[in-house]
Amino acid sequence: MYSIYIEGKFAMGILYWSKDVILVDLPRKLQEHDELQEVIEMVRTRRDCSVIVDFSRVDVAACTTLTRLLTLRRVLLDRRQKLILCNVATATKGVFTITRLDEVLDFVKDKFTALAQFHIAG
């Protein structure tokens, strides 16, 4: 697992949950970090993994975050893999709804539900 600590606080974690699933815990202040770009590069390198992005620490997603998520989705789709978002706060979900991204991204309640989807599909 890769973890990043900023000023002694957990900022982000990337965990290879299994050989084909990467679990990403996003930090509260997304605009100060470039972790989604790091995950995009990891997926490009690995080619054979799906991604679960946990928003439990995130309050609101900015434009850059939405752009990175769409890029990650495209990279994953090109490899026939999935992107699932979980623990999305109501305000953040509203941003996805207003931008109609809720129609192209997959949302589940929590990371256990997301992991179960991969277990069932696998």
LINGI-V367770 format. One record per pair of residues at least 4 apart in sequence whose C-alpha atoms are under 7 Angstrom apart, sorted by sequence separation. I is the first residue (numbers start at 0). J is the second residue. D is the distance in whole Angstrom. If there is no record, write none. Layout:
i = <I;I>
j = <J;J>
d = <D;D>
This chain:
i = <4;5;16;33;34;35;36;37;38;39;40;41;42;60;61;62;63;64;65;66;67;68;69;70;71;72;73;74;75;76;87;88;89;90;91;92;93;94;95;96;100;108;109;110;111;112;113;114;115;116;117;4;5;15;16;60;75;76;87;95;96;107;3;4;15;16;42;75;95;107;3;14;15;75;3;13;14;2;3;13;14;2;13;72;1;2;12;13;0;1;12;0;1;11;12;0;11;0;11;10;84;85;83;84;85;86;82;83;84;85;86;85;85;49;21;19;20;21;22;23;24;25;19;20;21;22;23;24;25;27;28;19;20;21;22;23;24;26;27;58;83;25;26;27;36;47;49;50;51;52;53;54;55;59;60;25;35;39;46;48;49;50;51;52;53;54;55;58;59;49;50;51;52;53;54;58;53;51>
j = <8;9;20;37;38;39;40;41;42;43;44;45;46;64;65;66;67;68;69;70;71;72;73;74;75;76;77;78;79;80;91;92;93;94;95;96;97;98;99;100;104;112;113;114;115;116;117;118;119;120;121;9;10;20;21;65;80;81;92;100;101;112;9;10;21;22;48;81;101;113;10;21;22;82;11;21;22;11;12;22;23;12;23;82;12;13;23;24;12;13;24;13;14;24;25;14;25;15;26;26;105;106;105;106;107;108;105;106;107;108;109;109;110;75;48;47;48;49;50;51;52;53;48;49;50;51;52;53;54;56;57;49;50;51;52;53;54;56;57;88;113;56;57;58;67;78;80;81;82;83;84;85;86;90;91;57;67;71;78;80;81;82;83;84;85;86;87;90;91;82;83;84;85;86;87;91;110;113>
d = <5;7;5;7;6;6;6;6;6;6;6;6;5;6;7;6;6;6;6;6;6;6;6;6;6;6;6;7;6;5;6;6;6;7;7;6;6;6;6;6;6;7;7;6;6;6;7;6;6;6;6;5;6;6;6;7;5;7;6;5;5;6;6;5;5;6;7;6;5;6;5;6;6;7;5;7;5;6;6;6;6;4;5;6;5;6;6;6;7;5;5;6;6;5;7;4;5;7;5;5;6;6;5;5;5;6;7;6;6;6;5;5;6;7;7;6;5;6;6;6;6;6;4;5;5;5;5;5;6;5;7;6;6;6;6;6;7;6;4;6;7;7;6;7;7;7;5;6;6;6;6;6;5;6;6;7;6;5;6;6;5;5;5;5;5;5;6;7;5;6;6;6;6;6;5;6;7;7>
